[in-house]
Amino acid sequence: MHHHHAHSSPQAGADSQRIAWAFWLNFVFTIIEFIGGWLTNSVAIMADAVHDLGDSLSIGLAWYLSKLGHKSATDKYSYGFKRLSLLGAMINGLILVVGSVWILSEAIPRLMQPEMPVTEGMMGMAVLGIIVNGFAAYKLHGGHSMNEKVLNWHLLEDALGWVAVLVVAIVLHFVHWPILDPILSILFTLFILSNVLRYVIQTMTLFLQGVPDDEEKQAISQALLALPHVEELHHLHFWSLDGEQHVLTAHLVINCSIDNERLRGLKSEVAAALSPYSLAHTTIEFELPGEPCRDESDNLHLHPHHHPHVHM
């Protein structure tokens, strides 16, 4: 058996810190929006405040889950808690989908009966909204986890939404076209919705232990099959804890009898072949000539000269 244990990267906790920034910025801004909406008597800003409150809740949830995700593994949760951030990404994605549907349900009836908002108040809130959400999105831009990517969409949705509000407010200030407001929000929401749905599907694939990267899986298969004395490869399972930390298990069939010296050499060759892929956990089992495989049921044999595109 060959076991490889990854140690947590120095980046561990950096995503929590970025998400914390986004949470506090969003939360404080949501309170300002409620007050601003009340002062300007603007239903649109009030609606946006409700939307931002939803964002704050999901960012808070993501922050909590990503902090939990850095806890060490326990006997019960032997892989650690990395998948919690995947759960956070899933919940946030769904909140965003529900929020977008709600915005559409508000905007579509307004096409029939457009209302004129208070333009000065709209402009002021829009400028503040662009600054706050833009800065929060910029803070999260460095993140690679699914959680941060979904949150980045939350914040970009808001920042771009405020740009749209600003443009509409300026136009409405000079021209009486109240229908611009709902048209813009509908187009914008559909754009965001299509992106978020893509992330939700991607997160769902990782949840169901789908292969995180088909090309990488093919490359790993080929690297292992290229090793000396490796006759065939089967039970290659490649999945991901959180979209970043990947797990690999495989059985390698050896075509010669092996002594301790040769086994050590083969193990270090396997380690060298896998090192470019920075896998979090790997388990490689060596099978000797003529030895039956314990896990025969879902066997998939790959030979050195046979590289099918396999979806497991």
SEMARLUM-921405 format. One record per residue (C-alpha): x, y, z; residue in three letters. Coordinates in Angstrom, 2 decimals, padded with zeros to 5 digits. Example, Ala and Ser with C-alpha at 12.3 -4.5 7.8 and 13.67 -1.06 7.14 Angstrom:
012.30; -004.50; 007.80; ALA
013.67; -001.06; 007.14; SER
END
This chain:
000.00; 000.00; 000.00; MET
001.20; 003.48; -000.78; HIS
-000.33; 006.33; 001.20; HIS
000.33; 009.99; 000.65; HIS
-000.84; 012.52; 003.22; HIS
-001.12; 016.16; 002.15; ALA
-000.50; 018.84; 004.74; HIS
-002.76; 021.88; 004.77; SER
-001.41; 024.71; 002.66; SER
-000.33; 028.06; 004.12; PRO
-003.35; 029.46; 002.26; GLN
-005.68; 027.59; 004.68; ALA
-007.74; 030.31; 006.30; GLY
-007.09; 032.91; 003.59; ALA
-010.48; 032.17; 002.01; ASP
-012.16; 032.54; 005.45; SER
-010.52; 035.93; 005.82; GLN
-011.65; 037.06; 002.36; ARG
-015.20; 035.82; 003.00; ILE
-015.24; 037.62; 006.39; ALA
-014.41; 040.91; 004.63; TRP
-017.21; 040.35; 002.13; ALA
-019.66; 039.46; 004.91; PHE
-019.10; 042.58; 007.03; TRP
-019.09; 044.93; 004.03; LEU
-022.33; 043.41; 002.75; ASN
-024.04; 043.29; 006.14; PHE
-023.30; 046.94; 007.02; VAL
-024.30; 048.02; 003.53; PHE
-027.62; 046.13; 003.78; THR
-028.51; 048.18; 006.89; ILE
-027.57; 051.41; 005.04; ILE
-029.80; 050.30; 002.13; GLU
-032.85; 049.74; 004.34; PHE
-032.40; 053.24; 005.81; ILE
-031.73; 054.69; 002.32; GLY
-034.78; 052.96; 000.87; GLY
-036.94; 054.30; 003.69; TRP
-035.56; 057.88; 003.34; LEU
-035.89; 058.03; -000.47; THR
-039.24; 056.21; -000.34; ASN
-037.88; 053.91; -003.07; SER
-039.42; 050.43; -003.39; VAL
-036.63; 049.40; -005.78; ALA
-033.92; 050.10; -003.19; ILE
-035.98; 048.37; -000.48; MET
-036.26; 045.31; -002.75; ALA
-032.51; 045.41; -003.29; ASP
-031.99; 045.65; 000.46; ALA
-033.97; 042.44; 000.90; VAL
-031.88; 040.84; -001.84; HIS
-028.65; 041.98; -000.15; ASP
-029.90; 040.67; 003.18; LEU
-030.21; 037.27; 001.50; GLY
-026.65; 037.70; 000.23; ASP
-025.39; 038.60; 003.72; SER
-027.00; 035.47; 005.16; LEU
-025.46; 033.21; 002.54; SER
-022.03; 034.90; 002.85; ILE
-022.23; 034.46; 006.63; GLY
-023.07; 030.80; 006.08; LEU
-020.16; 030.41; 003.63; ALA
-017.80; 032.08; 006.11; TRP
-018.88; 029.72; 008.90; TYR
-018.62; 026.66; 006.64; LEU
-015.21; 027.59; 005.24; SER
-013.88; 028.06; 008.82; LYS
-015.26; 024.63; 009.73; LEU
-013.69; 023.25; 006.55; GLY
-010.19; 023.93; 007.91; HIS
-010.70; 021.79; 011.01; LYS
-008.49; 018.70; 011.20; SER
-009.85; 015.28; 010.30; ALA
-011.42; 013.23; 013.09; THR
-012.03; 009.49; 013.49; ASP
-015.61; 009.99; 012.33; LYS
-014.81; 012.40; 009.47; TYR
-011.56; 010.87; 008.28; SER
-011.23; 013.16; 005.23; TYR
-011.72; 016.29; 007.32; GLY
-014.42; 018.89; 006.69; PHE
-013.45; 020.28; 003.27; LYS
-016.75; 019.21; 001.72; ARG
-018.61; 021.64; 003.98; LEU
-017.46; 024.51; 001.77; SER
-018.97; 022.59; -001.17; LEU
-022.23; 022.43; 000.78; LEU
-021.96; 026.20; 001.32; GLY
-021.45; 026.77; -002.41; ALA
-024.51; 024.61; -003.13; MET
-026.76; 026.47; -000.64; ILE
-025.54; 029.88; -001.86; ASN
-026.11; 028.92; -005.48; GLY
-029.66; 027.85; -004.67; LEU
-030.34; 031.05; -002.65; ILE
-029.11; 033.05; -005.64; LEU
-031.39; 031.10; -008.01; VAL
-034.40; 031.68; -005.73; VAL
-033.43; 035.37; -005.39; GLY
-033.16; 035.77; -009.16; SER
-036.55; 034.15; -009.72; VAL
-038.03; 036.50; -007.10; TRP
-036.49; 039.55; -008.85; ILE
-038.01; 038.38; -012.15; LEU
-041.41; 037.97; -010.49; SER
-041.15; 041.57; -009.24; GLU
-039.82; 043.03; -012.50; ALA
-042.11; 041.37; -015.07; ILE
-045.41; 042.87; -013.70; PRO
-043.71; 046.29; -013.73; ARG
-043.44; 046.08; -017.51; LEU
-047.24; 046.54; -017.58; MET
-047.34; 049.33; -014.98; GLN
-043.93; 051.04; -014.80; PRO
-043.46; 053.38; -011.81; GLU
-041.23; 056.45; -011.65; MET
-038.60; 056.23; -008.86; PRO
-036.85; 059.11; -007.00; VAL
-033.82; 059.53; -009.28; THR
-031.51; 061.53; -006.98; GLU
-031.81; 058.98; -004.19; GLY
-031.27; 056.17; -006.70; MET
-028.05; 057.76; -007.97; MET
-026.63; 058.26; -004.48; GLY
-027.37; 054.68; -003.40; MET
-026.07; 053.31; -006.72; ALA
-022.67; 055.00; -006.35; VAL
-022.34; 053.68; -002.79; LEU
-023.49; 050.22; -003.93; GLY
-020.89; 050.07; -006.72; ILE
-018.08; 051.03; -004.30; ILE
-019.05; 048.59; -001.52; VAL
-019.89; 045.56; -003.67; ASN
-017.06; 046.22; -006.09; GLY
-014.57; 046.27; -003.22; PHE
-016.04; 043.09; -001.68; ALA
-015.92; 041.29; -005.06; ALA
-012.31; 042.47; -005.50; TYR
-011.47; 041.02; -002.05; LYS
-012.89; 037.61; -003.05; LEU
-011.39; 037.64; -006.55; HIS
-008.26; 035.78; -005.42; GLY
-010.26; 032.75; -004.26; GLY
-010.22; 029.39; -006.00; HIS
-012.74; 027.35; -003.98; SER
-016.24; 026.81; -005.41; MET
-017.56; 028.63; -002.37; ASN
-015.64; 031.81; -003.18; GLU
-016.52; 031.60; -006.87; LYS
-020.25; 031.45; -006.10; VAL
-019.87; 034.33; -003.60; LEU
-017.95; 036.31; -006.18; ASN
-021.00; 036.03; -008.42; TRP
-023.19; 037.25; -005.55; HIS
-021.08; 040.38; -005.21; LEU
-020.57; 040.96; -008.93; LEU
-024.32; 040.58; -009.39; GLU
-024.83; 043.36; -006.85; ASP
-022.04; 045.63; -008.12; ALA
-023.17; 045.35; -011.76; LEU
-026.76; 045.69; -010.60; GLY
-025.88; 049.03; -009.02; TRP
-024.11; 050.13; -012.24; VAL
-027.39; 049.37; -014.04; ALA
-029.34; 051.30; -011.37; VAL
-026.99; 054.28; -011.80; LEU
-027.34; 054.32; -015.61; VAL
-031.13; 054.04; -015.39; VAL
-031.31; 056.72; -012.68; ALA
-029.27; 059.14; -014.83; ILE
-031.43; 058.47; -017.91; VAL
-034.68; 058.73; -015.92; LEU
-033.47; 061.98; -014.41; HIS
-033.68; 063.56; -017.89; PHE
-036.24; 061.37; -019.71; VAL
-039.56; 059.95; -018.49; HIS
-039.10; 056.25; -019.45; TRP
-039.90; 054.31; -016.27; PRO
-040.05; 051.01; -018.22; ILE
-036.22; 051.01; -018.48; LEU
-035.95; 049.96; -014.85; ASP
-037.73; 046.55; -015.12; PRO
-036.28; 045.77; -018.60; ILE
-032.74; 046.18; -017.35; LEU
-033.28; 044.14; -014.19; SER
-034.82; 041.26; -016.22; ILE
-031.94; 041.10; -018.74; LEU
-029.42; 041.32; -015.95; PHE
-031.03; 038.65; -013.77; THR
-031.19; 036.19; -016.69; LEU
-027.45; 036.68; -017.33; PHE
-026.57; 036.01; -013.67; ILE
-028.95; 033.07; -013.50; LEU
-027.26; 031.28; -016.40; SER
-023.83; 031.63; -014.74; ASN
-025.02; 030.55; -011.31; VAL
-026.79; 027.49; -012.73; LEU
-023.48; 026.46; -014.32; ARG
-021.79; 026.64; -010.91; TYR
-024.62; 024.76; -009.19; VAL
-024.30; 021.92; -011.75; ILE
-020.50; 021.88; -011.30; GLN
-020.86; 021.78; -007.50; THR
-023.46; 019.00; -007.78; MET
-021.00; 016.95; -009.91; THR
-018.35; 017.27; -007.19; LEU
-020.93; 016.39; -004.54; PHE
-021.76; 013.18; -006.39; LEU
-018.02; 012.39; -006.54; GLN
-017.79; 012.98; -010.27; GLY
-014.34; 013.33; -011.85; VAL
-013.27; 016.96; -011.24; PRO
-011.13; 017.14; -014.40; ASP
-011.35; 014.55; -017.21; ASP
-008.07; 015.60; -018.83; GLU
-006.20; 015.36; -015.55; GLU
-007.65; 011.90; -014.97; LYS
-006.44; 010.74; -018.41; GLN
-003.00; 012.24; -017.75; ALA
-002.71; 010.46; -014.38; ILE
-003.75; 007.12; -015.98; SER
-001.12; 007.52; -018.67; GLN
001.60; 008.57; -016.19; ALA
000.94; 005.45; -014.07; LEU
000.74; 003.09; -017.06; LEU
004.05; 004.45; -018.38; ALA
005.92; 003.23; -015.28; LEU
008.22; 000.20; -015.68; PRO
006.74; -003.18; -014.64; HIS
003.15; -001.80; -014.64; VAL
001.07; -004.21; -016.72; GLU
-002.35; -002.70; -016.19; GLU
-004.31; -000.26; -014.07; LEU
-007.80; -000.64; -012.65; HIS
-010.09; 000.78; -009.97; HIS
-008.85; 004.26; -010.75; LEU
-011.12; 006.52; -008.68; HIS
-010.50; 010.25; -008.98; PHE
-012.76; 012.69; -007.12; TRP
-012.58; 015.92; -005.17; SER
-013.23; 017.00; -001.59; LEU
-014.01; 020.64; -002.37; ASP
-013.08; 021.37; -005.98; GLY
-009.45; 022.00; -005.03; GLU
-008.35; 019.01; -002.94; GLN
-008.44; 015.89; -005.13; HIS
-008.39; 012.24; -004.04; VAL
-007.02; 009.32; -006.07; LEU
-007.12; 005.55; -005.48; THR
-005.90; 002.92; -007.97; ALA
-004.76; -000.68; -008.32; HIS
-001.56; -001.29; -010.33; LEU
-000.89; -004.79; -011.66; VAL
002.85; -005.58; -011.67; ILE
004.24; -007.94; -014.32; ASN
007.12; -009.40; -012.29; CYS
007.78; -010.73; -008.83; SER
009.06; -008.00; -006.55; ILE
011.46; -007.87; -003.62; ASP
011.61; -005.10; -001.02; ASN
014.27; -003.17; -002.92; GLU
012.27; -003.13; -006.16; ARG
009.05; -002.32; -004.31; LEU
010.69; 000.73; -002.74; ARG
011.91; 001.87; -006.15; GLY
008.47; 001.41; -007.67; LEU
006.83; 003.36; -004.85; LYS
009.16; 006.32; -005.37; SER
008.49; 006.19; -009.14; GLU
004.74; 006.28; -008.44; VAL
005.25; 009.25; -006.10; ALA
007.31; 011.06; -008.77; ALA
004.67; 010.34; -011.46; ALA
001.89; 011.74; -009.26; LEU
003.73; 014.75; -007.82; SER
002.77; 017.20; -010.65; PRO
-000.92; 016.76; -009.79; TYR
-000.67; 017.89; -006.13; SER
-003.26; 015.37; -004.92; LEU
-004.49; 015.69; -001.33; ALA
-004.88; 011.95; -000.71; HIS
-003.65; 009.00; -002.76; THR
-003.88; 005.26; -002.15; THR
-002.12; 002.95; -004.62; ILE
-002.38; -000.80; -004.33; GLU
000.11; -003.10; -006.10; PHE
-001.17; -006.46; -007.37; GLU
001.35; -009.20; -008.14; LEU
001.20; -011.47; -011.22; PRO
-001.73; -013.91; -011.04; GLY
-003.08; -012.34; -007.85; GLU
-006.90; -011.99; -007.91; PRO
-008.26; -008.49; -007.30; CYS
-010.30; -008.10; -004.10; ARG
-012.63; -005.53; -005.65; ASP
-013.52; -007.42; -008.83; GLU
-017.12; -006.14; -009.07; SER
-016.65; -002.80; -010.89; ASP
-013.31; -003.62; -012.42; ASN
-012.14; -001.49; -015.29; LEU
-008.79; -002.59; -016.74; HIS
-006.51; -000.11; -018.44; LEU
-003.48; -001.49; -020.26; HIS
-000.42; 000.56; -021.24; PRO
-001.44; 000.61; -024.92; HIS
-005.13; 001.12; -024.34; HIS
-006.40; 004.54; -023.21; HIS
-010.17; 004.70; -023.53; PRO
-012.03; 007.83; -022.46; HIS
-013.73; 006.45; -019.42; VAL
-016.45; 008.12; -017.36; HIS
-016.81; 006.49; -013.98; MET
END
